[in-house]
């Protein structure tokens, strides 16, 4: 853990040594406000909740999280610092965990900075703050799943652009698989059991439950498993590149 903490500090500070974290947080906060107030009609709904805010998170993460994840391994490989990194007395697993946790912390910070929205709905009414807390937790877990996929794609190539595009495509599949568009298209073709299985792979299915205040073990476990599987896949990709 000592190595992971040390590497975490290095990775986390690197986000703020360049404009990456500042630009990401600024864009996230701006788009969150636009989607909540102008598209989600937060005021016009007349309800003291943050559903308009959280409903757009999967689509925000679809483009913003791959942008912050694409540099994780691609930049190391392109700049040649990965060779130096591999000579340090640390394992690839420790490096992978540190990179993931540092980027996940930046995502968590961006979420925390949206607290004025929370204060706003509490000023305007009496929302169920337990539901809001559950939604924040679900959003952070979902962001971690997006991030793990992005880091895995970054481990596959030295091009940040290619990593960005691949991450968007894979994440889009995970988001869209539970949407009504896809499910309606397969209704009549697949049995109800297969349709439920298809929907169970979607980020939307599991996040929407948590956004409504239901913290179920299967939803939390789903995001944890997705994070673990994709980080492990990224680990295998880095080890394969190292062996070449």
FISE-288359 format. One record per atom (N, C-alpha, C): y negated, z, x negated. Coordinates in pm, whole numbers, plus 50000, padded with zeros to 5 digits. Each point is the difference from the previous one (the first is absolute). Layout:
BEGIN
YZX
...
//
This chain:
BEGIN
501215000049919
498795000050081
498745000049915
500085005949882
498825000449912
499574985949964
500994991449971
499684986049966
499394992850120
500565002550118
499484993450120
498575004250027
499715012849983
498635005150023
499024993849900
500424999249875
499134994049898
499734985450029
501064992750034
499844985850033
499214998250129
500195009250094
499254999450126
498505001049973
499625009349915
498585001549967
499464987449936
500794993849913
499584987649934
499794988950102
500984998650090
499914989350099
498895002650101
499875012450044
498985003150100
498604997949944
499795004449877
498684998249940
499694985449973
501054991949977
499784985849974
499444992950123
500345004850119
499454994150121
498505001750007
499515011549951
498585002950008
499254996249872
500744996049898
499364994949879
499484985950022
500534993350100
499574986750041
499555000950146
499394989450052
499535000650140
501114999450105
501274999249959
501104997750094
500015010250112
500055012849966
500105010550103
498745000550086
498844998649937
498755000750076
499904988650101
500354987949954
499944988450090
501015001550114
501235004549966
501035001750101
499565010150106
499525011649956
499605010550094
498834995450085
499024993249938
498844995250075
500414990050108
500844990349963
500454990050096
500825006450111
500875009449963
500835006750100
499135007650100
499015007149952
499135007850089
499174990850089
499504989249943
499184990650078
500834993550110
501194994949963
500844993250098
500525009850105
500295012249959
500445010150097
498935002550106
498765000849954
498905002150094
499794988150092
500074988049944
499814987950080
501094998850106
501265001749958
501114998650094
499985011050106
499615012049961
500015011150095
498914998950105
498774997049956
498875000350091
499734986750069
500144988949928
499624987150057
501174992550065
501195001449943
501174993350057
500815009650085
500195012249952
500775009950074
499215006950110
498674997750003
499145006050105
500215015250012
499825006849888
500235014449996
499135007550101
498734996150013
499105006650092
500274995750145
500174987050020
500124994650135
501265004850073
501045003849926
501255004350062
499835013150077
499075008149957
499765012650069
501095010349979
500764998649892
501075009549970
499785005749860
500195013049989
499815006849871
501304999449920
500234988749936
501174998749912
499674989549893
500924998349908
499794990549890
501014988650004
500564997250116
500964989050010
499414986549958
498754996850038
499424987349953
499904999249847
499855011549938
499935000649854
501364997649937
501025006850051
501324999049939
500744987150038
499684994250114
500714987950043
499844988349904
498905000049925
499754988949909
500495002749858
500525011749973
500435003349864
501094990949945
501034996550078
501024991049943
499414986949951
499014994950072
499414987149963
499025001549884
499345011349993
499155002649883
500855001249874
501075007750009
500875002049885
500684987249956
500244991050095
500714987649969
499304992249889
498675000649996
499264992549899
499415009049890
499605012150037
499345008649902
500975006749903
501165004550049
500935006949912
500604990649895
500444987850034
500464990949894
498944997349895
498735000450041
498914997749905
499925011149896
500315012350040
499935011149906
501315001649923
501104994650055
501305001349935
500284988849900
499354988550016
500354988249921
499775001849851
499135009449963
499675001949859
500965009549929
500825007150075
500785011149944
500874995949881
500824989850016
500844995249889
499534986749944
499434991650087
499574986749956
498955000849890
499055009250016
498945001449901
500565005249867
500965009150008
500625005349878
500704988749923
500714991550075
500754989249936
499064989349945
498964996650076
499084989549958
499185004249878
499575012649997
499185004849888
500825003849878
501325001250019
500875003549888
500145014949977
499365008250084
500095014549982
501355005650045
500784991750070
501305004950046
500935002849883
499874992049892
500825002449882
499675013549938
498705003249994
499585013049947
500485011350090
499934997650131
500425010150097
501495003149985
500794989649974
501445001949988
500405007549873
499105000549901
500315007249876
499735014950011
499325004250107
499715014250018
501265007550041
500065012849972
501205008050034
500065003350150
499954989850082
500105001650145
500964989750054
500565002650115
500934990650063
499244990750094
500644988850034
499394990650093
499835006550137
500945008650036
499905007150128
498755008650005
499715007049893
498805008449995
498734991650011
500014988549934
498844991050008
499834994950142
501124995950060
499954994750137
499475010550097
500515012149990
499545010750089
498525003049980
499565000249875
498605003049972
499084989250057
500394987349984
499204989050054
499935000850152
501135002850062
500035000850146
499165011750050
500215011849942
499295011950047
498504998949979
499584993649889
498574998549974
499364990850104
500644988750028
499464990850100
500065006250139
501075007550028
500135006650130
498925010650017
499625006549891
498935010050005
498664993350032
499774988149947
498784992650031
499974996450148
501154995950054
500094996950142
499755012650084
500545011149955
499785012650071
498535004149997
499344997649887
498575003149990
499204991450096
500364987350010
499304991150093
500155005150144
501195004850034
500225005450135
499185012750022
499965008749899
499245012450014
498524997450023
499504989349941
498574996950013
499624994550136
501004998150087
499704995750137
499785012150091
499915012149943
499855012150082
498774999850091
498904992549969
498894999650096
500424994850138
501004990950003
500494995350129
500645011550078
500765007949929
500645011750062
498955009750054
498975002449919
498925008950045
499284994150120
499874986750003
499294993450110
500715002250133
501334997850003
500725001650127
500055014750042
499975009249904
499975014250036
498625003950055
498974993149953
498655002550052
499834994450140
500624988350024
499844993350129
500925005750107
501125006049960
500945005150099
500925010549941
501155001550063
500995009949954
501344992949976
500134993149888
501244992749973
501145009449963
501214994950008
501175007449953
500094998049849
499535009749925
499964998649854
501384999749938
500985005550069
501374999149951
500484985749994
499654992250104
500364985850002
499304992649887
498755003349976
499234993349894
500615003149864
500405012449977
500635003649873
501314992349982
500794999150106
501264992549993
499734985349970
498954994550059
499664986049976
499564997749855
499245009449945
499604999049859
501225000549909
500935008950030
501235000949920
500794986950010
500134994850121
500714987450018
499344988549926
498684999750003
499264989449932
500205000849849
499995012249947
500195001649855
501414996049958
500995003850081
501384996149970
500174984950007
499394993850101
500084985550013
499314993149882
498875005549958
499314994549883
500895000749877
500775011049987
500935001249889
501084989450004
500474996450120
501004989550014
499434986549959
498794996950046
499324987749957
499854999849848
499625011549945
499755001049857
501274997849918
501115005950045
501274998449927
500414985449994
499814992950111
500324985750001
499084992449904
498715003350002
499064993449911
500305002449853
500395012349965
500345003149862
501254992649957
500974998850090
501214992449970
499674985549972
499144994050081
499614986149979
499244998449869
499205009949965
499264999649875
500945000649879
501145006950017
500975001149892
500754986949976
499934991050096
500754987449990
499254989249924
498685001349988
499224989249940
498815005549922
499544992349905
498815004149924
498724995150065
500124991950104
498824994950071
499655009250115
498795005349996
499575008950108
499864992550131
499594987549994
499834992050121
501344997750068
501014996549921
501344997950054
500545013050059
499795011049930
500455013150050
499325003450131
498714996950010
499225002650122
500564992050118
500264987249979
500494991350107
501415004250043
500875002749903
501365004250033
500005013050080
499155009349960
499945012950070
499544998150144
499004991450022
499514997650135
501114993950086
500734990449945
501074993450076
501085010050040
500475008049904
501065009750030
499515010750098
498805005049977
499455010250090
499784994450140
499594987350008
499784993750129
501294999450080
501124997549932
501304999850067
500325013850057
499745010449922
500305013650045
499095004150116
498774995250001
499095003450109
500364992250126
500224987049984
500174991250116
501355001750069
501015005249929
501355000650057
500075008550127
499085009150017
500025008550119
498944996450103
499274989149976
498954996150093
500604993550125
499235000150107
500484994150126
500224984949986
499244993549912
500164985549980
501394996749951
500465007349899
501324997449943
501095004450097
499855011950057
501035005150090
500154991450124
498884995350054
500074991250117
500664986749966
499774995349876
500594987249959
501525000949990
500525011849966
501455001749985
500665005950124
499215003550100
500585005150125
500814988950067
501215002950033
500884989950057
500924993849897
499575000649873
500814995149890
500855011249940
499395011749993
500675011449939
500285010750104
501015007849974
500345011050090
498945011049988
499885008750098
499035011149992
500205008549875
501255001849957
500275007949880
499414993449877
500174986849988
499464992849884
498474999650005
499454999050121
498545000250013
499445013549956
500675010850038
499585013449958
500135001649849
501054994149942
500185000749855
498904992549929
499654988050053
498914992249941
498695007650006
499745006250116
498765007550016
499965012349910
501175005649969
500055012349920
499584997549856
500004987549955
499574996849864
498484998649989
499335000150112
498564997650000
499205012549967
498974998349920
499075010949975
499305004150130
499714990250085
499285002950123
500765009850088
501304997850014
500825008350088
499935014649960
500135002749871
500035013949952
498615006149992
499004991849966
498645005449989
499415003050137
500264991450098
499425002150133
500485013150062
501245003849971
500505012850050
499225011649939
499774999349869
499275010749933
498535000050040
499444988250027
498604999150042
499795006550136
501085001550077
499925006650130
500325014949990
500195004849876
500215014349979
501445004449990
500934990449999
501435003349994
500484998649855
500215011349934
500504999749862
501515001950006
500714989050006
501465000350008
500604998049862
501155006349978
500644999249869
500384985849965
500414992050099
500414986349969
498814991349958
498815002650055
498814992449960
499575003649858
499945013049973
499655004449864
501054995349901
501285001650036
501094995849912
499984985149974
499614992150101
499934985449982
499014996449891
498805005550006
498994996749899
500425005049862
500605011849994
500475005349871
501084990949941
500924995450083
501064991149953
499434986749953
499054994450077
499374987449959
499325001649865
499285011049983
499325002549872
501035000849887
501065007850021
501025001749897
500714987149965
500364992150100
500734987649976
499164989949922
498774998550040
499154990049932
499565004549861
499815012949982
499715004749865
501214998349909
501175002250054
501234998049922
500174985249966
499694991350095
500074985649973
499004996049891
498815006050005
499014997449895
500465005149865
500675011550001
500555005749877
501034990749938
500874994550081
501004990449952
499344987549943
498924995650065
499294988149954
499375002449863
499405011749981
499395003349870
501075001049892
501105006350031
501085001249902
500594986349963
500074991150100
500484986549973
499054992549908
498705001150026
499004993749914
500045005749859
500245013049992
500065006549870
501174995049918
501104997250068
501214995449932
499904985649952
499094992250060
499874985949963
499334998349864
//
